[in-house]
Amino acid sequence: MHTVLIIDDSDINLTLIRALVMKLGECSPVLFENPLKALDWCRENVPDLVIVDYMMPDMDGLRFISAFRALHGRDEVPILMVTANDQRDVRYEALLGGANDFLTKPIDRVEFGARARNMLSLRTGQKFLADRAQHLAALVDEQTREIRDREKELIFRMSRAAEFRDPETGAHIQRMAYYSQAIAKGLDLDESVQKLILEAAPMHDVGKIGIPDNILLKPGKLTPEEFEVMKGHARLGYELLNNSGSEILRAGAQIAISHHEKYDGSGYPRGLKGNDIPLFGRIVAVADVFDALTSERPYKKAWPLEDAVHFLEEGRGKHFDPLCVEAFLATWDIVLDIRQRFQDEDAPML
C-alpha cells in the first residue's frame, strides 16, 4: 500500500485528485489544504508520493518542496507539482528545487495515471534497494560477528597453548584480561578500546611457546643466561602476532612486547620508560603482576590481597604507570567480582 500525500488549497481539486489516486489501486491518499500542516505531518511520516499544487496561501508549492526536501530521509520521495500551462518558469525552478515531474491544469486523467504510476514505480524500486541494502548490511554484520567469534576462539586457544607449557595455568588469562578491561574502564577509555584490550590481553605470553622446556619449566631460580632466554618470549610473541590483518592480533603484538617494560625504564626487552611504553602494555603490566601475585602456584603461595595492593602502590612510578594503578584500585569492586567469577579450576572462554 502506497501513501500518497496530496496538498491543495481547493476542496474540489483535493476531491478530484483523491479519486484519481484511488483508481491507481493499492494507494492510501492523505489530504491537506494547508501546506504548513502537511509539512508538520511529513516530519513524522514518509509518503511514497507527493502531489502538491503551486499556487497556495502561506506557502507555495516551491517553498513546500524546498522545506520537504530539507527533512531527513525525504530527498528521494517522488514529487509531482501541479501547475498551469503558462507557468514554464515555475517548472524550471521546481525542477531545480527537487520536483520530479509535473501535472498541468486541468488535470488529464490518462496523463495523471501514467505519471503517478511512474513515480510510484520509482518509489517501489527505491524502497526495494533500501531494504536490500539493509538486508545485506545485516548479513555482513552477522558474518563479521561470526568471523570475530572464530578469531576470539583461535586467540583463546593460542593463549591456552602457551599456558599449558607454563606453571601459570588455570583462569589466569581470563582474570588478567578482565583486570585489563577494568583498568581501561577506570582510565575512561572508549568502550571499543576496553573491548579490544579484553580480547588482546590473553596473548601477552604467547611467545612462551618458543621457550625451551628446560628453561620454561625449571622449578628453581633461572641463571642470568637462562633469564635472558626467557626474556626472549616478549619478542617472540611480537613477531608471531605483528603485521596481522586483525586488529586484535596487532594489539596482542603490542602487549606481548611491552608488558614487561617498567615505568622507570628498567624493564625489557627495549628498556622503554614512562609514556614511551604503549598504553596497552602499561595496563597489562598491572593486571598481569597483580594476578600472578594473588594466584597460587606450585612454587609459591598466593599473596593476600592487601599485600598485592601494597606492592602495586609501592611500584607506582617505578614498575607501574601510576595512573594505571590508580584506575585499577578505583575499580576494586569489579576486581573482586572478576576473582570470584574466574577460579583456577574453571577456564571458560572470554
Protein Blocks (a to p, Z undefined) as FASTA:
>chain_A
ZZdddddfbfklmmmmmmmmmmnopiacdddfblklmmmmmmmpccfbdcddfbdghiaf
klmmmmmmmpghilmgccdddddfklmmlmmmmmmnopabdcdddddfklmmmmmmmmmm
mmmmmmmmmmmmmmmmmmmmmmmmmmmmmmmmmmmmmmmmmmmmpfbgcjllmmmmmmmm
mmmmmnopafklmmmmmmmmmmmmmmmmmpcfklmmombdcdfklmmmmmmmmmmmmmmm
goiabfklmmmmmmmmmmmpcfkopacfkopahjllcfklmmmmmmmmmmmmmpccfkbc
cddfklmmmmmmmmgoklpcfklmmmmmmmmmmmmmmmmmmcfkbccdZZ
